[in-house]
Each structure stands twice: as C-alpha cells, then as structure tokens.
Amino acid sequence: MTLYYYAVASEKFLLEEEPFEEVLKERRRYYQEQEQAIDFWLIKAPAFLEAPEMAAVKSLCPQPAVAVVSTNKTFITWLKLRLEYVATGEFAAPSSTIPDPLASASALSA
C-alpha cells in the first residue's frame, strides 16, 4: 500500500475561482527543472471520497468536488497554504474501500 495525500475542494472554487491552472503549470515546470517525476494528479469527482472512512471529509466539501492527490506530503501542505479553502488529509491505497486512489467516481458510474 502507498500513502496518498490530498487537497479537496469544490470544483467551482478550485477550477473557476482560483488561478489553479497557473499553480499546476508552475509546479510542473519546477518538477521538470529538478528532473523530478510528477507525483500529483488532479481528479474530478474523486472516488476515494465515496469510501466510508471519508464520509466526514465529503460532507465538508461542496459537490461536485475535485482533488489533487499526491505521494508528496509537502506539496499538499504547500497547496493548503496557497489555496486556504481546501480540506487536506491522507489515505492508504489500494485498500478494500479505496481500490484505485486516482479513480474518478464519474468514470466508475459511466
């Protein structure tokens, strides 16, 4: 199992109200300069929020939600400081309740 860290917010906030595209471009550029592999993913309607242990987090986040998931805790902490209105946390996956940490719930229901 791998430990994943996340920052989750409403899709409207993160993708429309914040200059989030610029944040991701900046981070990708930094990773390229450091010759570091990308270790973060943007997920619309993150399926991990459907896990029973994530019910409290899901209830705090206006839907539809979007999440940035990473194996880099420092990056998620930086996002929380940069964006402020996001919930952060961690989970281990794959597990019986979160078989795919990067899955979208909308893709699962299609």
Phi and psi in degrees as a GROMACS rama.xvg file:
@    title "Ramachandran Plot"
@    xaxis  label "Phi"
@    yaxis  label "Psi"
@TYPE xy
-116.34  145.021  THR-2
-90.2308  124.534  LEU-3
-113.244  144.194  TYR-4
-114.195  148.836  TYR-5
-140.696  155.683  TYR-6
-126.926  124.258  ALA-7
-126.558  141.846  VAL-8
-154.133  174.046  ALA-9
-67.8694  145.472  SER-10
-59.1433  -41.1148  GLU-11
-59.8519  -46.7292  LYS-12
-62.9418  -53.3125  PHE-13
-72.5069  -39.4012  LEU-14
-99.0702  -14.8499  LEU-15
-115.613  -41.2746  GLU-16
-90.1622  -24.0411  GLU-17
-103.657  149.938  GLU-18
-79.6877  53.9894  PRO-19
-68.6912  -32.4108  PHE-20
-57.9663  -40.3413  GLU-21
-65.9544  -38.0718  GLU-22
-60.7096  -46.1779  VAL-23
-66.7548  -39.8072  LEU-24
-61.852  -43.3415  LYS-25
-60.9533  -43.4915  GLU-26
-67.5183  -41.1671  ARG-27
-61.6501  -41.9481  ARG-28
-62.2573  -43.696  ARG-29
-59.2357  -45.9017  TYR-30
-61.1827  -41.3949  TYR-31
-63.573  -43.3376  GLN-32
-61.834  -34.5222  GLU-33
-87.5287  -0.992608  GLN-34
53.4542  44.567  GLU-35
-108.93  138.859  GLN-36
-68.9037  144.006  ALA-37
-64.2774  128.415  ILE-38
-127.981  30.2433  ASP-39
-142.057  151.509  PHE-40
-140.167  141.607  TRP-41
-97.2249  125.528  LEU-42
-127.736  118.554  ILE-43
-80.9578  141.661  LYS-44
48.0476  60.6224  ALA-45
-59.9209  126.043  PRO-46
-66.5565  -26.8195  ALA-47
-61.5913  -22.5384  PHE-48
-68.7046  -14.7253  LEU-49
-82.1131  -11.6247  GLU-50
-67.2167  141.046  ALA-51
-53.225  -38.3738  PRO-52
-71.3184  -9.19783  GLU-53
-103.717  7.17988  MET-54
-57.2233  -41.5715  ALA-55
-64.5141  -40.8639  ALA-56
-65.9187  -45.1786  VAL-57
-60.7778  -39.1474  LYS-58
-67.5094  -23.9261  SER-59
-83.8919  -17.4921  LEU-60
-105.26  120.665  CYS-61
-57.9489  141.053  PRO-62
-100.147  151.747  GLN-63
-71.4413  148.883  PRO-64
-103.03  161.267  ALA-65
-139.36  146.192  VAL-66
-133.289  149.578  ALA-67
-106.219  122.656  VAL-68
-114.625  137.729  VAL-69
-149.104  159.371  SER-70
-93.5625  1.1675  THR-71
-106.588  102.058  ASN-72
-60.8725  -39.0104  LYS-73
-61.178  -40.2649  THR-74
-62.8681  -43.5007  PHE-75
-66.5102  -38.8882  ILE-76
-61.7568  -43.1947  THR-77
-60.5367  -42.9438  TRP-78
-60.8388  -43.1427  LEU-79
-60.0625  -42.7959  LYS-80
-68.2427  -37.0188  LEU-81
-72.836  -40.2867  ARG-82
-100.191  -25.3976  LEU-83
67.2894  -58.8272  GLU-84
-88.6588  54.3128  TYR-85
-131.344  151.827  VAL-86
-95.7716  140.298  ALA-87
-125.539  159.923  THR-88
178.535  -162.041  GLY-89
-149.325  159.483  GLU-90
-154.757  156.968  PHE-91
-102.885  137.774  ALA-92
-153.558  157.782  ALA-93
-73.4614  149.118  PRO-94
-142.397  178.819  SER-95
-66.4097  -29.7459  SER-96
-97.5143  -19.2519  THR-97
-131.163  79.6095  ILE-98
-70.1631  -31.0297  PRO-99
-130.975  107.155  ASP-100
-65.2496  -18.6747  PRO-101
-107.933  10.563  LEU-102
-75.4431  150.533  ALA-103
-103.172  135.355  SER-104
-64.1513  -31.8213  ALA-105
-67.9407  -32.1018  SER-106
-73.3136  -32.1421  ALA-107
-71.5982  -32.3561  LEU-108
-87.398  -8.33651  SER-109
